[in-house]
Amino acid sequence: MEDLTVGLVETIHNRIIAIETGDCRVLSEANLLQMVFQANLIPECVARAAFIIYFLSAYPAFRERNQRTALELAVQCLEEGGYGIDPVDLVHLERLSEGIIAFTTDLSDIESWLADHTRRMK
């Protein structure tokens, strides 16, 4: 699994902003750098994907669309590791990630959900 880079995160975020519109500016460069650094310390792709969703939602790096960016990054991370997630389940994952902001979902909830809803690709 390749390391996550700030450039990759920004590219994905900018693509999402171009499609969904919004403000693409960085809110906290420190949060962005910290998320990338810590994610790269996690070798297992499901745990890394869960961390990305949790961290970027709980500690926003961008002015808008942090959760959407986190979900896109997580899916890409899972695919790189040979895992897939059903598109229907992505709606449920998005709702679960909203709980991070409401303080009803923590990292272990996201990781457990991903472990139950991802499948190994052939």
C-alpha positions as CSV (number, residue, x, y, z in Angstrom):
1,M,0.0,0.0,0.0
2,E,1.4,3.3,-1.0
3,D,1.8,6.2,1.4
4,L,-0.8,8.9,1.5
5,T,0.5,12.3,0.5
6,V,-0.8,15.8,1.1
7,G,-0.9,16.3,-2.7
8,L,-3.1,13.3,-3.2
9,V,-5.5,14.5,-0.5
10,E,-5.7,17.9,-2.0
11,T,-6.2,16.5,-5.5
12,I,-9.1,14.4,-4.3
13,H,-10.6,17.3,-2.3
14,N,-10.3,19.7,-5.3
15,R,-12.0,17.2,-7.6
16,I,-14.9,16.9,-5.1
17,I,-15.2,20.7,-4.8
18,A,-15.2,21.0,-8.6
19,I,-18.1,18.6,-8.8
20,E,-20.1,19.5,-5.7
21,T,-19.0,23.2,-5.5
22,G,-17.7,24.8,-2.4
23,D,-14.7,26.4,-0.8
24,C,-11.5,24.4,-1.5
25,R,-9.2,26.4,0.8
26,V,-7.3,24.7,3.6
27,L,-8.7,25.4,7.0
28,S,-5.9,23.8,9.0
29,E,-2.6,22.8,7.3
30,A,-1.6,21.2,10.6
31,N,-4.6,18.9,10.7
32,L,-3.9,17.9,7.1
33,L,-0.3,17.2,7.7
34,Q,-1.1,15.3,11.0
35,M,-3.7,13.1,9.3
36,V,-1.3,12.2,6.5
37,F,1.5,11.5,8.9
38,Q,-0.5,9.3,11.2
39,A,-2.4,7.5,8.5
40,N,0.9,6.4,7.0
41,L,1.9,4.8,10.3
42,I,-1.1,2.4,10.0
43,P,-0.1,-0.6,7.8
44,E,-3.4,-2.4,7.6
45,C,-5.8,-0.8,5.0
46,V,-9.1,-1.2,6.8
47,A,-7.7,0.4,10.0
48,R,-6.1,3.1,7.8
49,A,-9.3,3.9,6.0
50,A,-11.2,4.1,9.3
51,F,-8.6,6.5,10.7
52,I,-8.8,8.7,7.6
53,I,-12.6,8.9,7.9
54,Y,-12.5,9.6,11.6
55,F,-9.6,12.1,11.6
56,L,-10.7,14.2,8.7
57,S,-14.3,14.4,10.0
58,A,-13.3,15.1,13.6
59,Y,-10.4,17.5,12.8
60,P,-11.3,19.2,9.5
61,A,-8.4,20.2,7.3
62,F,-10.6,22.0,4.7
63,R,-13.3,24.6,4.9
64,E,-15.9,22.3,3.3
65,R,-16.4,18.7,2.2
66,N,-14.1,17.1,4.7
67,Q,-16.3,14.1,5.2
68,R,-16.8,13.6,1.5
69,T,-13.0,13.8,0.9
70,A,-12.4,11.4,3.8
71,L,-14.9,8.8,2.3
72,E,-13.3,9.1,-1.1
73,L,-9.8,8.7,0.4
74,A,-11.0,5.7,2.5
75,V,-12.5,3.9,-0.5
76,Q,-9.3,4.5,-2.5
77,C,-7.2,3.2,0.4
78,L,-9.4,0.1,0.7
79,E,-9.2,-0.6,-3.1
80,E,-5.4,-0.2,-3.0
81,G,-5.3,-2.9,-0.2
82,G,-7.5,-5.2,-2.3
83,Y,-10.8,-4.5,-0.6
84,G,-14.1,-3.3,-1.9
85,I,-17.2,-1.8,-0.4
86,D,-20.7,-2.0,-1.9
87,P,-21.9,1.4,-3.2
88,V,-25.1,1.0,-1.2
89,D,-23.1,0.6,2.0
90,L,-21.4,3.9,1.3
91,V,-24.6,5.7,2.1
92,H,-24.6,4.0,5.5
93,L,-21.0,4.8,6.0
94,E,-21.6,8.5,5.2
95,R,-24.4,8.6,7.9
96,L,-22.1,6.9,10.4
97,S,-19.4,9.4,9.7
98,E,-21.9,12.2,10.5
99,G,-22.0,10.8,14.0
100,I,-18.3,11.8,14.4
101,I,-19.3,15.4,14.4
102,A,-22.2,14.7,16.7
103,F,-19.9,12.8,19.1
104,T,-21.9,9.6,18.8
105,T,-19.4,7.7,16.7
106,D,-15.7,7.0,17.5
107,L,-12.8,5.5,15.6
108,S,-13.6,1.9,16.8
109,D,-17.2,2.2,15.5
110,I,-15.9,3.2,12.0
111,E,-13.3,0.4,12.1
112,S,-15.8,-2.2,13.2
113,W,-18.3,-1.1,10.5
114,L,-15.6,-1.3,7.8
115,A,-14.5,-4.7,8.9
116,D,-18.1,-6.0,8.6
117,H,-18.9,-4.3,5.3
118,T,-15.7,-4.6,3.2
119,R,-14.9,-7.7,1.1
120,R,-11.7,-8.9,-0.3
121,M,-11.5,-8.4,-4.1
122,K,-10.1,-11.1,-6.3
